[in-house]
């Protein structure tokens, strides 16, 4: 009768292959979900930074326009903007309004041909 007890002690010493595989599977799922969460946070931070820099480009363009104290000419133009080593293009479309003292501006900022920000405003004399 002592032998079966002795054998059961030998079997309780380690983990079975299935238990090890299940543990590895659980750890791998946890690591994969952690990597996805970290990737999502990184992409969100990058989008936020691009949006902020695009807003700076737009603000700089509109401020320069207002400081010139002249109405912009009707038409379209592209202006290069470099903020924090990000090369962006500011596309400006100027159109007339019912009041000849004002112009409507549609400003759209692109980074690598991807639209980031669009702002519409009215400027006057």
C-alpha positions in Angstrom: 0.0 0.0 0.0 2.9 2.3 0.4 3.9 2.0 -3.2 0.7 3.7 -4.7 1.2 6.7 -2.3 4.9 6.9 -3.3 3.9 6.9 -7.0 1.3 9.7 -6.5 4.0 11.9 -4.9 6.2 11.5 -8.0 3.3 12.6 -10.2 2.6 15.7 -8.1 6.1 17.1 -8.5 5.7 18.9 -11.8 3.2 20.3 -14.3 1.8 18.4 -17.1 2.4 19.5 -20.7 -1.2 20.6 -21.1 -1.0 22.8 -18.0 2.2 24.5 -19.3 0.6 25.0 -22.7 -2.5 26.6 -21.2 -0.4 28.9 -19.1 1.7 29.9 -22.1 -1.5 30.6 -24.1 -2.9 32.8 -21.3 0.4 34.7 -21.0 0.5 35.2 -24.8 -3.1 36.5 -24.9 -2.3 39.0 -22.2 0.9 40.2 -24.0 -1.0 40.6 -27.3 -3.8 42.6 -25.8 -1.2 44.8 -24.0 0.6 45.4 -27.3 -2.7 46.4 -29.0 -3.5 48.8 -26.2 -0.1 50.4 -26.4 -0.3 50.7 -30.2 -3.7 52.4 -29.9 -2.3 54.9 -27.4 0.7 55.6 -29.6 -1.5 56.2 -32.7 -3.8 58.4 -30.6 -0.9 60.5 -29.4 0.4 60.9 -33.0 -3.0 62.0 -34.3 -3.3 64.5 -31.4 0.2 65.9 -32.2 -0.6 66.2 -35.9 -3.9 67.9 -35.2 -2.2 70.4 -32.8 0.5 71.2 -35.3 -2.1 71.6 -38.1 -4.0 74.1 -35.9 -0.7 76.0 -35.4 -0.2 76.2 -39.2 -3.8 77.4 -39.7 -3.5 80.0 -36.9 -0.2 81.3 -38.3 -1.6 81.7 -41.8 -4.7 83.5 -40.6 -2.8 85.7 -38.3 -0.4 86.7 -41.1 -3.4 87.4 -43.3 -5.1 89.6 -40.7 -1.9 91.5 -40.0 -1.5 92.3 -43.7 -4.7 94.4 -43.4 -5.7 93.6 -47.0 -8.5 91.4 -48.3 -7.1 88.3 -49.9 -7.7 87.7 -53.5 -10.3 85.3 -54.7 -8.9 81.9 -55.7 -6.9 79.0 -54.3 -3.4 78.7 -53.1 -1.1 76.2 -51.3 1.3 77.3 -48.6 4.0 75.1 -47.1 4.2 74.9 -43.3 6.8 73.2 -41.2 6.1 72.7 -37.6 8.2 70.6 -35.3 9.8 68.7 -38.2 6.3 67.9 -39.7 6.0 69.1 -43.3 2.4 70.2 -43.9 0.6 71.9 -46.8 -2.1 74.5 -46.1 -4.6 74.7 -48.9 -6.6 77.9 -48.9 -9.7 78.6 -50.9 -10.9 82.3 -50.9 -14.4 83.1 -52.1 -16.6 86.2 -52.2 -19.4 86.9 -49.8 -22.6 88.9 -50.4 -20.9 91.8 -48.6 -17.9 93.0 -50.7 -16.0 94.0 -47.5 -15.6 90.3 -46.5 -14.1 87.1 -47.9 -14.8 83.5 -46.9 -11.7 81.4 -46.3 -11.8 77.6 -46.3 -8.4 76.4 -45.0 -7.5 72.7 -45.1 -4.2 71.3 -43.7 -2.7 68.2 -45.2 0.3 66.1 -44.1 1.6 63.6 -46.7 -1.6 64.2 -48.7 -3.8 63.2 -45.8 -6.3 65.8 -44.6 -5.8 66.6 -40.9 -7.8 69.8 -40.3 -10.4 72.0 -42.0 -11.3 75.5 -40.9 -13.8 77.9 -42.4 -13.8 81.6 -41.5 -14.6 85.0 -42.7 -12.1 87.9 -42.8 -12.9 91.6 -43.4 -11.2 94.9 -43.9 
